Amino acid sequence: MRETYLVECDFDAANTAATRATEYMSNAFKIDFPDADPNRAERAGELFMRALFLQDEIENRAAFYDCLSRPVPEGTFVDAAEAVPDLSINDDPRWRDVRILLESVCEEIDISTEYAVLHARFWRLHGQRRDGWRSIARRAHRIKLARMIPSATAADIENLAEYFVAGVEQHDDWHRNSPERDISSTVDIVARYYQRVFDLRGH
C-alpha cells in the first residue's frame, strides 16, 4: 500500500502505511524469534522494512519520479535517487545499502550475514523477473528458518521454504485495487506456514 500511495503522491497515506507495515513486521519478528531479546527482534523488523522499502524505491523508481518534483515530507523515502537514464535497476548503487540494512537485521537476531547477501540478491532478481530468484529465495529462507526453528529437520525447512516462495508468488498477483481480496488470497498460505512453525516448536 505504501507503493500505491507513493505512485499517487499521497505522502501522508504512504507514511501511515509504512508505519503500520513496520509495526506488523516488528511483531512478526518477535514471533519468528521468541528466544531473541524482544527489543532487538523489534529493531530487526524495523530494519527489515527499511530494506524492503529501499528495494521498492529501486524497483519502482520510474513510477516515483513524478512525485519527487513536489514537496516531500522528510523520511517518506529511504533514499530517493535522482533519475539516471542510462543506469539500469540492476546497477543501482543503492543495492549495497539494501544489503547493509539486511546485515544489520542479521546482527540483531544472530543470523549468518549470508542471509543478507542472498536475500538482497533474491529481491534484486525477483524485482526484474529474472530467472533464478526462486532458488535464491529458498536458500536465503532456509538460513532464517534454521534460526527460527533450531530443531527442524532439513525436510521441514525445505517444506517451509517452499511455502515462502509460494507466498511471494501469490503476492505477485496482487492488484492493490481490492486490498481485502488481495490479502485474503494469501491468508491460507501464511496460516499453514505459521501453523507448521508452531507445530515444530511444540506449541
SULHU-V37669 format. One record per backbone hydrogen bond with DSSP energy under -1.0 kcal/mol. CO is the residue of the C=O (numbers start at 1). NH is the residue of the N-H. E is the energy in kcal/mol with one decimal. If there is no record, write none. Layout:
# SULHU-V37669
co	nh	e
CO	NH	E
CO	NH	E
This chain:
# SULHU-V37669
co	nh	e
1	5	-2.6
2	6	-2.4
3	7	-2.3
4	8	-1.4
5	10	-2.8
6	9	-1.2
9	11	-1.3
10	14	-2.2
11	15	-2.6
12	16	-2.0
13	17	-2.5
14	18	-2.3
15	19	-2.3
16	20	-2.3
17	21	-2.6
18	22	-2.3
19	23	-2.1
20	24	-2.5
21	25	-2.5
22	26	-2.4
23	27	-2.1
24	28	-2.3
25	29	-2.4
26	30	-1.5
27	31	-1.5
28	32	-3.0
29	33	-2.1
33	36	-1.7
37	41	-2.6
38	42	-2.4
39	43	-2.1
40	44	-2.3
41	45	-2.0
42	46	-1.9
43	47	-2.5
44	48	-2.6
45	49	-2.1
46	50	-2.0
47	51	-2.3
48	52	-2.4
49	53	-3.0
50	54	-2.1
51	55	-2.4
52	56	-1.9
53	57	-1.9
54	58	-1.9
55	59	-2.8
56	60	-2.5
58	61	-1.1
60	64	-1.2
65	68	-1.2
67	70	-1.6
73	76	-1.9
84	87	-2.2
89	92	-1.4
92	95	-1.7
93	96	-1.4
94	98	-1.8
95	99	-2.3
96	100	-2.2
97	101	-2.3
98	102	-2.1
99	103	-2.3
100	104	-1.8
101	105	-1.6
102	106	-2.1
103	107	-1.9
104	108	-1.9
105	109	-1.5
106	111	-2.0
112	115	-1.9
113	117	-1.8
114	118	-2.7
115	119	-3.0
116	120	-2.3
117	121	-1.7
118	122	-2.6
119	123	-2.4
120	124	-2.2
121	125	-2.6
122	126	-3.1
123	127	-2.4
125	130	-2.7
126	129	-1.7
130	133	-1.1
132	136	-1.9
133	137	-2.8
134	138	-2.4
135	139	-2.1
136	140	-2.5
137	141	-2.6
138	142	-2.2
139	143	-1.1
140	144	-1.5
141	145	-2.8
142	146	-2.3
143	147	-1.1
144	148	-2.2
145	149	-3.1
149	152	-2.2
153	157	-2.4
154	158	-2.4
155	159	-2.4
156	160	-2.2
157	161	-2.3
158	162	-1.9
159	163	-1.5
160	164	-2.1
161	165	-2.0
162	166	-2.4
163	167	-2.4
164	168	-2.0
165	169	-2.4
166	170	-2.2
167	171	-2.3
168	172	-1.8
170	173	-1.3
171	174	-2.0
178	182	-2.7
179	183	-3.0
180	184	-2.3
181	185	-1.5
183	186	-1.6
186	190	-2.5
187	191	-3.0
188	192	-2.3
189	193	-2.2
190	194	-2.6
191	195	-2.4
192	196	-2.0
193	197	-2.0
194	198	-2.7
195	199	-2.4
196	200	-2.4
197	201	-1.4
198	203	-2.7
199	202	-1.0
